[in-house]
Amino acid sequence: MKITLLTVGRTAFPFVREGMEMYEKRILRHISYSRVEIPDVKGTRALSPEQVKEKEAEEILRRLNEKDEVVLLDERGSEYSSVEWAQRLSSRMVSSGKSLTFVIGGAWGFSPRVYERASGKLSLSRMTLSHQLVRLFFTEQLYRALSIIKGEPYHNE
């Protein structure tokens, strides 16, 4: 199984990029993983939020394989404890041969077309989080879940 993190826009903050790189190195010890960054839409000041989301949708959908299972990082998604999420991820890893792609949208969220393509939504918090910071939080939680699955001592409970 392969996990991909697909993000809209470049990772802007050096501390986020450094943190992600640290956790991604750890993730790669457990599973095939990659991150794909879609460039920001140009000229957004002249566009409505819906138009921006549609332009981002074109790029997101273009990069998805039809066999990928797609999960959107969305504030209205399902919430889990770290252990619960590790259990769900483990079950998913055992039961399916599909690749799993997690998508972090831009500042305005996702277009209806992207929601239609997704098989699920995951929320890291009921609070609205910056789409930049979600990148770091997600990679840390993915590493945490993998360490729980492997029985490594990273997670304390």
Steps between C-alpha positions, in 0.01 A plus 500: 500500500611852427391818675514836325443843649372739233504868598381815327776760501858483614589453863569863583646494850853362548415354842206308349716371215776391742253325729334322209835382365593360839176299531506396134841338550353304789187408302714360218646243740150350524322548171528635146418871526521810284390862511375687194463878511274664243600858415275778628243638258626825344298821494264406782415861587293521184320172578220408737564229763290260290710569192820442698365169631407391147846581365656309791259211435626468142855454628403267786288274279765493228751354745278225639512148367155350446596212731610725787290517810472871581454648847460875543640678804190700586372663819166321446666160476504209744704547816697227674741463785850408386444136599163484324651648185791255513249214521304632202818555300626151586170346394512697176858388433406134544170501311583688182770508239411852392723798555374748755517871419433766762423847363547835672322774310567869473377779723143478364464123533382265224263526206198268483680297230781411742249405772328271248828325417594440864411185688535667839586806704733520798511783752802556721303742719158655533681832483585654165871452440725677252542289187874557546511365857273206419786365288727470802226372731397236248851369437560475875170315550576265210837418653334456841242261354770294328704483820189382690435234235863381526496506881777757521533718812431840337137521621429510874161412629 
